[in-house]
């Protein structure tokens, strides 16, 4: 990749509660250590001058991990949830290393 590259990242979202801990994208799950490794990869992209945009949950952990980056809060609609009462809009973040 060179400085003209652009990377979009859409990892398994960090859970915002214990009951919202869906990690089924990969065998063995996706945990906070994977989230830290992903942020470190974003740090590497930034050092190399490569722009990225990442989406994730609006959890405190994620906001702390990416506090050095531009974070925008967005509302997303979720139609799937085991509890029908919890379907609807949720907060997510878009994180980027550019203006």
Biopython code that builds the backbone (N, CA, C, O; Angstrom):
import numpy as np
from Bio.PDB.StructureBuilder import StructureBuilder

atoms = [
    (1, "UNK", "N", (0.844, -1.189, 0.000)),
    (1, "UNK", "CA", (0.000, 0.000, 0.000)),
    (1, "UNK", "C", (0.882, 1.242, 0.000)),
    (1, "UNK", "O", (1.964, 1.261, 0.586)),
    (2, "UNK", "N", (0.394, 2.269, -0.668)),
    (2, "UNK", "CA", (1.103, 3.533, -0.649)),
    (2, "UNK", "C", (0.201, 4.627, -0.074)),
    (2, "UNK", "O", (-0.919, 4.350, 0.355)),
    (3, "UNK", "N", (0.681, 5.842, -0.065)),
    (3, "UNK", "CA", (-0.060, 6.950, 0.550)),
    (3, "UNK", "C", (-1.346, 7.291, -0.185)),
    (3, "UNK", "O", (-2.159, 8.050, 0.343)),
    (4, "UNK", "N", (-1.562, 6.761, -1.380)),
    (4, "UNK", "CA", (-2.812, 6.967, -2.106)),
    (4, "UNK", "C", (-3.857, 5.915, -1.764)),
    (4, "UNK", "O", (-4.970, 5.949, -2.288)),
    (5, "UNK", "N", (-3.502, 4.981, -0.887)),
    (5, "UNK", "CA", (-4.427, 3.925, -0.485)),
    (5, "UNK", "C", (-5.432, 4.447, 0.536)),
    (5, "UNK", "O", (-5.181, 5.433, 1.230)),
    (6, "UNK", "N", (-6.564, 3.773, 0.613)),
    (6, "UNK", "CA", (-7.590, 4.068, 1.611)),
    (6, "UNK", "C", (-8.093, 2.740, 2.144)),
    (6, "UNK", "O", (-8.402, 1.838, 1.365)),
    (7, "UNK", "N", (-8.181, 2.606, 3.471)),
    (7, "UNK", "CA", (-8.582, 1.353, 4.102)),
    (7, "UNK", "C", (-9.862, 1.576, 4.898)),
    (7, "UNK", "O", (-9.942, 2.485, 5.723)),
    (8, "UNK", "N", (-10.869, 0.731, 4.639)),
    (8, "UNK", "CA", (-12.092, 0.743, 5.450)),
    (8, "UNK", "C", (-12.082, -0.516, 6.303)),
    (8, "UNK", "O", (-11.870, -1.615, 5.790)),
    (9, "UNK", "N", (-12.312, -0.361, 7.605)),
    (9, "UNK", "CA", (-12.298, -1.484, 8.539)),
    (9, "UNK", "C", (-13.657, -1.605, 9.215)),
    (9, "UNK", "O", (-14.189, -0.628, 9.743)),
    (10, "UNK", "N", (-14.208, -2.803, 9.196)),
    (10, "UNK", "CA", (-15.507, -3.085, 9.809)),
    (10, "UNK", "C", (-15.383, -4.364, 10.646)),
    (10, "UNK", "O", (-15.899, -5.414, 10.263)),
    (11, "UNK", "N", (-14.694, -4.265, 11.792)),
    (11, "UNK", "CA", (-14.461, -5.453, 12.624)),
    (11, "UNK", "C", (-15.717, -5.856, 13.381)),
    (11, "UNK", "O", (-16.695, -5.108, 13.409)),
    (12, "UNK", "N", (-15.696, -7.034, 13.995)),
    (12, "UNK", "CA", (-16.759, -7.344, 14.951)),
    (12, "UNK", "C", (-16.769, -6.245, 16.008)),
    (12, "UNK", "O", (-15.729, -5.913, 16.576)),
    (13, "UNK", "N", (-17.938, -5.689, 16.268)),
    (13, "UNK", "CA", (-18.039, -4.560, 17.193)),
    (13, "UNK", "C", (-17.791, -4.987, 18.625)),
    (13, "UNK", "O", (-18.183, -6.074, 19.050)),
    (14, "UNK", "N", (-17.130, -4.106, 19.358)),
    (14, "UNK", "CA", (-16.909, -4.353, 20.778)),
    (14, "UNK", "C", (-18.263, -4.314, 21.490)),
    (14, "UNK", "O", (-19.057, -3.408, 21.240)),
    (15, "UNK", "N", (-18.539, -5.272, 22.365)),
    (15, "UNK", "CA", (-19.853, -5.286, 23.044)),
    (15, "UNK", "C", (-20.049, -4.068, 23.942)),
    (15, "UNK", "O", (-19.126, -3.605, 24.611)),
    (16, "UNK", "N", (-21.276, -3.570, 23.934)),
    (16, "UNK", "CA", (-21.594, -2.448, 24.822)),
    (16, "UNK", "C", (-22.201, -2.948, 26.126)),
    (16, "UNK", "O", (-22.421, -2.176, 27.059)),
    (17, "UNK", "N", (-22.471, -4.261, 26.177)),
    (17, "UNK", "CA", (-22.957, -4.885, 27.413)),
    (17, "UNK", "C", (-22.578, -6.362, 27.378)),
    (17, "UNK", "O", (-22.219, -6.892, 26.327)),
    (18, "UNK", "N", (-22.659, -7.015, 28.520)),
    (18, "UNK", "CA", (-22.333, -8.437, 28.591)),
    (18, "UNK", "C", (-23.266, -9.275, 27.715)),
    (18, "UNK", "O", (-22.839, -10.277, 27.140)),
    (19, "UNK", "N", (-24.527, -8.876, 27.610)),
    (19, "UNK", "CA", (-25.485, -9.652, 26.825)),
    (19, "UNK", "C", (-25.358, -9.377, 25.327)),
    (19, "UNK", "O", (-25.955, -10.085, 24.517)),
    (20, "UNK", "N", (-24.592, -8.361, 24.955)),
    (20, "UNK", "CA", (-24.429, -8.002, 23.549)),
    (20, "UNK", "C", (-23.084, -8.477, 23.027)),
    (20, "UNK", "O", (-22.493, -7.829, 22.163)),
    (21, "UNK", "N", (-22.602, -9.578, 23.528)),
    (21, "UNK", "CA", (-21.258, -10.026, 23.211)),
    (21, "UNK", "C", (-21.243, -10.998, 22.034)),
    (21, "UNK", "O", (-20.838, -12.149, 22.198)),
    (22, "UNK", "N", (-21.675, -10.559, 20.854)),
    (22, "UNK", "CA", (-21.613, -11.384, 19.660)),
    (22, "UNK", "C", (-20.207, -11.343, 19.095)),
    (22, "UNK", "O", (-19.714, -10.278, 18.721)),
    (23, "UNK", "N", (-19.553, -12.509, 19.029)),
    (23, "UNK", "CA", (-18.190, -12.575, 18.500)),
    (23, "UNK", "C", (-18.075, -13.690, 17.474)),
    (23, "UNK", "O", (-16.988, -14.232, 17.271)),
    (24, "UNK", "N", (-19.163, -14.036, 16.834)),
    (24, "UNK", "CA", (-19.192, -15.205, 15.974)),
    (24, "UNK", "C", (-18.585, -15.067, 14.602)),
    (24, "UNK", "O", (-18.703, -15.989, 13.795)),
    (25, "UNK", "N", (-17.936, -13.952, 14.297)),
    (25, "UNK", "CA", (-17.347, -13.802, 12.969)),
    (25, "UNK", "C", (-16.166, -14.742, 12.752)),
    (25, "UNK", "O", (-15.938, -15.204, 11.634)),
    (26, "UNK", "N", (-15.424, -15.024, 13.799)),
    (26, "UNK", "CA", (-14.229, -15.836, 13.659)),
    (26, "UNK", "C", (-14.217, -16.925, 14.716)),
    (26, "UNK", "O", (-14.732, -16.745, 15.819)),
    (27, "UNK", "N", (-13.620, -18.057, 14.364)),
    (27, "UNK", "CA", (-13.501, -19.134, 15.332)),
    (27, "UNK", "C", (-12.674, -18.653, 16.510)),
    (27, "UNK", "O", (-11.614, -18.057, 16.320)),
    (28, "UNK", "N", (-13.138, -18.900, 17.706)),
    (28, "UNK", "CA", (-12.431, -18.465, 18.893)),
    (28, "UNK", "C", (-12.856, -17.090, 19.363)),
    (28, "UNK", "O", (-12.410, -16.627, 20.412)),
    (29, "UNK", "N", (-13.721, -16.427, 18.592)),
    (29, "UNK", "CA", (-14.246, -15.134, 19.021)),
    (29, "UNK", "C", (-13.346, -13.972, 18.658)),
    (29, "UNK", "O", (-12.325, -14.134, 17.990)),
    (30, "UNK", "N", (-13.737, -12.830, 19.098)),
    (30, "UNK", "CA", (-13.030, -11.563, 18.850)),
    (30, "UNK", "C", (-13.113, -10.817, 20.158)),
    (30, "UNK", "O", (-14.210, -10.497, 20.615)),
    (31, "UNK", "N", (-11.980, -10.531, 20.773)),
    (31, "UNK", "CA", (-12.016, -9.961, 22.113)),
    (31, "UNK", "C", (-11.316, -8.610, 22.174)),
    (31, "UNK", "O", (-10.908, -8.064, 21.148)),
    (32, "UNK", "N", (-11.183, -8.078, 23.377)),
    (32, "UNK", "CA", (-10.595, -6.748, 23.533)),
    (32, "UNK", "C", (-9.133, -6.713, 23.103)),
    (32, "UNK", "O", (-8.644, -5.667, 22.677)),
    (33, "UNK", "N", (-8.428, -7.836, 23.207)),
    (33, "UNK", "CA", (-7.038, -7.864, 22.767)),
    (33, "UNK", "C", (-6.957, -7.737, 21.244)),
    (33, "UNK", "O", (-6.032, -7.122, 20.712)),
    (34, "UNK", "N", (-7.940, -8.328, 20.548)),
    (34, "UNK", "CA", (-8.016, -8.164, 19.097)),
    (34, "UNK", "C", (-8.317, -6.709, 18.746)),
    (34, "UNK", "O", (-7.783, -6.176, 17.772)),
    (35, "UNK", "N", (-9.173, -6.069, 19.542)),
    (35, "UNK", "CA", (-9.488, -4.654, 19.316)),
    (35, "UNK", "C", (-8.228, -3.801, 19.481)),
    (35, "UNK", "O", (-8.005, -2.870, 18.706)),
    (36, "UNK", "N", (-7.417, -4.108, 20.471)),
    (36, "UNK", "CA", (-6.171, -3.363, 20.695)),
    (36, "UNK", "C", (-5.219, -3.588, 19.519)),
    (36, "UNK", "O", (-4.596, -2.643, 19.035)),
    (37, "UNK", "N", (-5.105, -4.835, 19.058)),
    (37, "UNK", "CA", (-4.244, -5.122, 17.908)),
    (37, "UNK", "C", (-4.725, -4.378, 16.668)),
    (37, "UNK", "O", (-3.911, -3.915, 15.870)),
    (38, "UNK", "N", (-6.039, -4.260, 16.501)),
    (38, "UNK", "CA", (-6.585, -3.515, 15.375)),
    (38, "UNK", "C", (-6.219, -2.036, 15.486)),
    (38, "UNK", "O", (-5.840, -1.419, 14.490)),
    (39, "UNK", "N", (-6.328, -1.463, 16.680)),
    (39, "UNK", "CA", (-5.939, -0.059, 16.863)),
    (39, "UNK", "C", (-4.458, 0.122, 16.568)),
    (39, "UNK", "O", (-4.065, 1.131, 15.983)),
    (40, "UNK", "N", (-3.632, -0.840, 16.964)),
    (40, "UNK", "CA", (-2.206, -0.769, 16.661)),
    (40, "UNK", "C", (-1.968, -0.810, 15.150)),
    (40, "UNK", "O", (-1.072, -0.134, 14.644)),
    (41, "UNK", "N", (-2.766, -1.600, 14.431)),
    (41, "UNK", "CA", (-2.664, -1.633, 12.967)),
    (41, "UNK", "C", (-3.067, -0.281, 12.383)),
    (41, "UNK", "O", (-2.474, 0.174, 11.405)),
    (42, "UNK", "N", (-4.071, 0.360, 12.978)),
    (42, "UNK", "CA", (-4.475, 1.701, 12.540)),
    (42, "UNK", "C", (-3.370, 2.714, 12.819)),
    (42, "UNK", "O", (-3.141, 3.621, 12.019)),
    (43, "UNK", "N", (-2.695, 2.564, 13.937)),
    (43, "UNK", "CA", (-1.552, 3.431, 14.248)),
    (43, "UNK", "C", (-0.478, 3.270, 13.173)),
    (43, "UNK", "O", (0.129, 4.252, 12.746)),
    (44, "UNK", "N", (-0.247, 2.037, 12.741)),
    (44, "UNK", "CA", (0.749, 1.769, 11.704)),
    (44, "UNK", "C", (0.338, 2.407, 10.370)),
    (44, "UNK", "O", (1.165, 3.000, 9.678)),
    (45, "UNK", "N", (-0.943, 2.279, 10.020)),
    (45, "UNK", "CA", (-1.427, 2.920, 8.796)),
    (45, "UNK", "C", (-1.180, 4.426, 8.856)),
    (45, "UNK", "O", (-0.730, 5.031, 7.883)),
    (46, "UNK", "N", (-1.476, 5.019, 10.001)),
    (46, "UNK", "CA", (-1.295, 6.456, 10.178)),
    (46, "UNK", "C", (0.175, 6.838, 10.016)),
    (46, "UNK", "O", (0.485, 7.816, 9.336)),
    (47, "UNK", "N", (1.077, 6.085, 10.629)),
    (47, "UNK", "CA", (2.515, 6.360, 10.513)),
    (47, "UNK", "C", (2.976, 6.280, 9.062)),
    (47, "UNK", "O", (3.897, 6.987, 8.655)),
    (48, "UNK", "N", (2.327, 5.413, 8.285)),
    (48, "UNK", "CA", (2.691, 5.229, 6.883)),
    (48, "UNK", "C", (1.975, 6.219, 5.962)),
    (48, "UNK", "O", (2.183, 6.200, 4.749)),
    (49, "UNK", "N", (1.125, 7.092, 6.542)),
    (49, "UNK", "CA", (0.439, 8.102, 5.753)),
    (49, "UNK", "C", (-0.746, 7.572, 4.967)),
    (49, "UNK", "O", (-1.171, 8.188, 3.989)),
    (50, "UNK", "N", (-1.287, 6.427, 5.390)),
    (50, "UNK", "CA", (-2.422, 5.802, 4.705)),
    (50, "UNK", "C", (-3.697, 6.135, 5.469)),
    (50, "UNK", "O", (-3.778, 5.910, 6.677)),
    (51, "UNK", "N", (-4.690, 6.669, 4.768)),
    (51, "UNK", "CA", (-5.961, 7.038, 5.405)),
    (51, "UNK", "C", (-6.796, 5.793, 5.688)),
    (51, "UNK", "O", (-6.795, 4.829, 4.922)),
    (52, "UNK", "N", (-7.517, 5.845, 6.826)),
    (52, "UNK", "CA", (-8.446, 4.763, 7.144)),
    (52, "UNK", "C", (-9.730, 5.326, 7.729)),
    (52, "UNK", "O", (-9.770, 6.431, 8.271)),
    (53, "UNK", "N", (-10.770, 4.525, 7.596)),
    (53, "UNK", "CA", (-12.066, 4.773, 8.236)),
    (53, "UNK", "C", (-12.490, 3.463, 8.863)),
    (53, "UNK", "O", (-12.480, 2.422, 8.206)),
    (54, "UNK", "N", (-12.863, 3.507, 10.134)),
    (54, "UNK", "CA", (-13.232, 2.313, 10.881)),
    (54, "UNK", "C", (-14.583, 2.543, 11.534)),
    (54, "UNK", "O", (-14.851, 3.631, 12.044)),
    (55, "UNK", "N", (-15.435, 1.526, 11.521)),
    (55, "UNK", "CA", (-16.705, 1.603, 12.242)),
    (55, "UNK", "C", (-16.651, 0.626, 13.415)),
    (55, "UNK", "O", (-16.016, -0.426, 13.333)),
    (56, "UNK", "N", (-17.327, 0.990, 14.509)),
    (56, "UNK", "CA", (-17.352, 0.127, 15.691)),
    (56, "UNK", "C", (-18.469, 0.610, 16.613)),
    (56, "UNK", "O", (-19.145, 1.599, 16.330)),
    (57, "UNK", "N", (-18.646, -0.102, 17.709)),
    (57, "UNK", "CA", (-19.642, 0.315, 18.702)),
    (57, "UNK", "C", (-19.157, 1.582, 19.393)),
    (57, "UNK", "O", (-17.968, 1.901, 19.371)),
    (58, "UNK", "N", (-20.077, 2.285, 19.995)),
    (58, "UNK", "CA", (-19.747, 3.514, 20.720)),
    (58, "UNK", "C", (-19.426, 3.209, 22.180)),
    (58, "UNK", "O", (-19.796, 3.971, 23.073)),
    (59, "UNK", "N", (-18.742, 2.102, 22.422)),
    (59, "UNK", "CA", (-18.392, 1.740, 23.797)),
    (59, "UNK", "C", (-17.282, 2.646, 24.317)),
    (59, "UNK", "O", (-16.505, 3.203, 23.542)),
    (60, "UNK", "N", (-17.218, 2.784, 25.608)),
    (60, "UNK", "CA", (-16.166, 3.592, 26.238)),
    (60, "UNK", "C", (-14.789, 3.049, 25.882)),
    (60, "UNK", "O", (-13.861, 3.820, 25.638)),
    (61, "UNK", "N", (-14.654, 1.738, 25.852)),
    (61, "UNK", "CA", (-13.371, 1.110, 25.527)),
    (61, "UNK", "C", (-12.888, 1.526, 24.138)),
    (61, "UNK", "O", (-11.723, 1.886, 23.969)),
    (62, "UNK", "N", (-13.763, 1.479, 23.159)),
    (62, "UNK", "CA", (-13.380, 1.846, 21.789)),
    (62, "UNK", "C", (-13.048, 3.332, 21.712)),
    (62, "UNK", "O", (-12.060, 3.715, 21.085)),
    (63, "UNK", "N", (-13.860, 4.164, 22.339)),
    (63, "UNK", "CA", (-13.584, 5.604, 22.305)),
    (63, "UNK", "C", (-12.245, 5.924, 22.975)),
    (63, "UNK", "O", (-11.540, 6.833, 22.537)),
    (64, "UNK", "N", (-11.893, 5.194, 24.020)),
    (64, "UNK", "CA", (-10.600, 5.397, 24.678)),
    (64, "UNK", "C", (-9.455, 4.928, 23.788)),
    (64, "UNK", "O", (-8.421, 5.590, 23.702)),
    (65, "UNK", "N", (-9.635, 3.788, 23.127)),
    (65, "UNK", "CA", (-8.594, 3.254, 22.255)),
    (65, "UNK", "C", (-8.244, 4.224, 21.131)),
    (65, "UNK", "O", (-7.081, 4.344, 20.747)),
    (66, "UNK", "N", (-9.241, 4.906, 20.612)),
    (66, "UNK", "CA", (-9.052, 5.755, 19.437)),
    (66, "UNK", "C", (-9.138, 7.246, 19.760)),
    (66, "UNK", "O", (-9.447, 8.053, 18.883)),
    (67, "UNK", "N", (-8.869, 7.613, 20.999)),
    (67, "UNK", "CA", (-9.023, 9.006, 21.416)),
    (67, "UNK", "C", (-8.120, 9.968, 20.650)),
    (67, "UNK", "O", (-8.410, 11.164, 20.611)),
    (68, "UNK", "N", (-7.045, 9.492, 20.045)),
    (68, "UNK", "CA", (-6.139, 10.344, 19.277)),
    (68, "UNK", "C", (-6.643, 10.592, 17.856)),
    (68, "UNK", "O", (-6.036, 11.359, 17.108)),
    (69, "UNK", "N", (-7.745, 9.948, 17.481)),
    (69, "UNK", "CA", (-8.270, 10.039, 16.123)),
    (69, "UNK", "C", (-9.565, 10.851, 16.086)),
    (69, "UNK", "O", (-10.110, 11.211, 17.130)),
    (70, "UNK", "N", (-10.044, 11.130, 14.897)),
    (70, "UNK", "CA", (-11.319, 11.822, 14.717)),
    (70, "UNK", "C", (-12.444, 10.811, 14.881)),
    (70, "UNK", "O", (-12.513, 9.828, 14.143)),
    (71, "UNK", "N", (-13.312, 11.050, 15.835)),
    (71, "UNK", "CA", (-14.419, 10.140, 16.128)),
    (71, "UNK", "C", (-15.736, 10.869, 15.918)),
    (71, "UNK", "O", (-15.964, 11.942, 16.477)),
    (72, "UNK", "N", (-16.601, 10.270, 15.101)),
    (72, "UNK", "CA", (-17.952, 10.801, 14.871)),
    (72, "UNK", "C", (-18.968, 9.794, 15.384)),
    (72, "UNK", "O", (-18.870, 8.600, 15.102)),
    (73, "UNK", "N", (-19.926, 10.274, 16.125)),
    (73, "UNK", "CA", (-21.002, 9.428, 16.623)),
    (73, "UNK", "C", (-22.120, 9.400, 15.583)),
    (73, "UNK", "O", (-22.548, 10.448, 15.100)),
    (74, "UNK", "N", (-22.592, 8.205, 15.238)),
    (74, "UNK", "CA", (-23.691, 8.061, 14.280)),
    (74, "UNK", "C", (-24.748, 7.144, 14.879)),
    (74, "UNK", "O", (-24.453, 6.307, 15.732)),
    (75, "UNK", "N", (-25.974, 7.314, 14.424)),
    (75, "UNK", "CA", (-27.076, 6.435, 14.836)),
    (75, "UNK", "C", (-27.279, 5.403, 13.742)),
    (75, "UNK", "O", (-27.381, 5.755, 12.567)),
    (76, "UNK", "N", (-27.337, 4.133, 14.115)),
    (76, "UNK", "CA", (-27.542, 3.050, 13.162)),
    (76, "UNK", "C", (-28.776, 2.265, 13.557)),
    (76, "UNK", "O", (-29.058, 2.095, 14.743)),
    (77, "UNK", "N", (-29.505, 1.791, 12.576)),
    (77, "UNK", "CA", (-30.716, 1.004, 12.843)),
    (77, "UNK", "C", (-30.360, -0.478, 12.819)),
    (77, "UNK", "O", (-29.732, -0.965, 11.879)),
    (78, "UNK", "N", (-30.766, -1.176, 13.852)),
    (78, "UNK", "CA", (-30.548, -2.619, 13.948)),
    (78, "UNK", "C", (-31.901, -3.312, 13.949)),
    (78, "UNK", "O", (-32.742, -3.048, 14.809)),
    (79, "UNK", "N", (-32.108, -4.196, 12.985)),
    (79, "UNK", "CA", (-33.374, -4.920, 12.882)),
    (79, "UNK", "C", (-33.281, -6.314, 13.473)),
    (79, "UNK", "O", (-34.291, -7.010, 13.578)),
    (80, "UNK", "N", (-32.071, -6.735, 13.866)),
    (80, "UNK", "CA", (-31.893, -8.088, 14.387)),
    (80, "UNK", "C", (-31.421, -8.015, 15.835)),
    (80, "UNK", "O", (-30.420, -7.370, 16.148)),
    (81, "UNK", "N", (-32.160, -8.685, 16.708)),
    (81, "UNK", "CA", (-31.785, -8.819, 18.106)),
    (81, "UNK", "C", (-32.665, -9.914, 18.678)),
    (81, "UNK", "O", (-33.850, -9.989, 18.353)),
    (82, "UNK", "N", (-32.108, -10.757, 19.519)),
    (82, "UNK", "CA", (-32.894, -11.820, 20.132)),
    (82, "UNK", "C", (-34.057, -11.233, 20.931)),
    (82, "UNK", "O", (-35.113, -11.856, 21.042)),
    (83, "UNK", "N", (-33.866, -10.037, 21.487)),
    (83, "UNK", "CA", (-34.900, -9.339, 22.243)),
    (83, "UNK", "C", (-35.506, -8.263, 21.334)),
    (83, "UNK", "O", (-34.873, -7.239, 21.077)),
    (84, "UNK", "N", (-36.724, -8.493, 20.851)),
    (84, "UNK", "CA", (-37.357, -7.562, 19.913)),
    (84, "UNK", "C", (-37.441, -6.145, 20.462)),
    (84, "UNK", "O", (-37.423, -5.184, 19.693)),
    (85, "UNK", "N", (-37.529, -6.005, 21.759)),
    (85, "UNK", "CA", (-37.611, -4.683, 22.366)),
    (85, "UNK", "C", (-36.322, -3.889, 22.266)),
    (85, "UNK", "O", (-36.320, -2.674, 22.468)),
    (86, "UNK", "N", (-35.217, -4.574, 21.953)),
    (86, "UNK", "CA", (-33.928, -3.896, 21.841)),
    (86, "UNK", "C", (-33.552, -3.604, 20.393)),
    (86, "UNK", "O", (-32.453, -3.118, 20.126)),
    (87, "UNK", "N", (-34.445, -3.894, 19.463)),
    (87, "UNK", "CA", (-34.195, -3.550, 18.070)),
    (87, "UNK", "C", (-34.452, -2.071, 17.879)),
    (87, "UNK", "O", (-35.275, -1.486, 18.583)),
    (88, "UNK", "N", (-33.764, -1.469, 16.946)),
    (88, "UNK", "CA", (-33.953, -0.049, 16.681)),
    (88, "UNK", "C", (-32.629, 0.660, 16.553)),
    (88, "UNK", "O", (-31.635, 0.055, 16.151)),
    (89, "UNK", "N", (-32.600, 1.931, 16.889)),
    (89, "UNK", "CA", (-31.392, 2.728, 16.723)),
    (89, "UNK", "C", (-30.395, 2.511, 17.867)),
    (89, "UNK", "O", (-30.762, 2.413, 19.038)),
    (90, "UNK", "N", (-29.136, 2.441, 17.479)),
    (90, "UNK", "CA", (-28.051, 2.348, 18.460)),
    (90, "UNK", "C", (-26.949, 3.318, 18.052)),
    (90, "UNK", "O", (-26.874, 3.733, 16.896)),
    (91, "UNK", "N", (-26.108, 3.670, 18.996)),
    (91, "UNK", "CA", (-24.972, 4.536, 18.703)),
    (91, "UNK", "C", (-23.802, 3.701, 18.200)),
    (91, "UNK", "O", (-23.493, 2.642, 18.746)),
    (92, "UNK", "N", (-23.164, 4.197, 17.155)),
    (92, "UNK", "CA", (-21.931, 3.624, 16.639)),
    (92, "UNK", "C", (-20.952, 4.767, 16.443)),
    (92, "UNK", "O", (-21.331, 5.937, 16.490)),
    (93, "UNK", "N", (-19.693, 4.421, 16.223)),
    (93, "UNK", "CA", (-18.698, 5.430, 15.934)),
    (93, "UNK", "C", (-18.063, 5.166, 14.584)),
    (93, "UNK", "O", (-17.896, 4.022, 14.162)),
    (94, "UNK", "N", (-17.715, 6.251, 13.923)),
    (94, "UNK", "CA", (-16.857, 6.210, 12.742)),
    (94, "UNK", "C", (-15.565, 6.899, 13.156)),
    (94, "UNK", "O", (-15.573, 8.032, 13.639)),
    (95, "UNK", "N", (-14.463, 6.197, 12.960)),
    (95, "UNK", "CA", (-13.159, 6.691, 13.405)),
    (95, "UNK", "C", (-12.283, 6.846, 12.175)),
    (95, "UNK", "O", (-12.225, 5.956, 11.327)),
    (96, "UNK", "N", (-11.592, 7.996, 12.082)),
    (96, "UNK", "CA", (-10.750, 8.224, 10.913)),
    (96, "UNK", "C", (-9.482, 8.968, 11.317)),
    (96, "UNK", "O", (-9.426, 9.618, 12.361)),
    (97, "UNK", "N", (-8.485, 8.857, 10.479)),
    (97, "UNK", "CA", (-7.201, 9.524, 10.730)),
    (97, "UNK", "C", (-6.984, 10.693, 9.766)),
    (97, "UNK", "O", (-5.844, 11.052, 9.471)),
    (98, "UNK", "N", (-8.052, 11.272, 9.286)),
    (98, "UNK", "CA", (-7.976, 12.411, 8.365)),
    (98, "UNK", "C", (-9.113, 13.362, 8.685)),
    (98, "UNK", "O", (-10.051, 13.007, 9.399)),
    (99, "UNK", "N", (-9.026, 14.566, 8.154)),
    (99, "UNK", "CA", (-10.078, 15.582, 8.385)),
    (99, "UNK", "C", (-11.241, 15.363, 7.454)),
    (99, "UNK", "O", (-12.216, 16.113, 7.498)),
]
sb = StructureBuilder()
sb.init_structure("model")
sb.init_model(0)
sb.init_chain("A")
sb.init_seg("    ")
for serial, (resi, resn, name, xyz) in enumerate(atoms, 1):
    if name == "N":
        sb.init_residue(resn, " ", resi, " ")
    sb.init_atom(name, np.array(xyz, "f"), 0.0, 1.0, " ", f" {name:<3s}", serial, name[0])
structure = sb.get_structure()
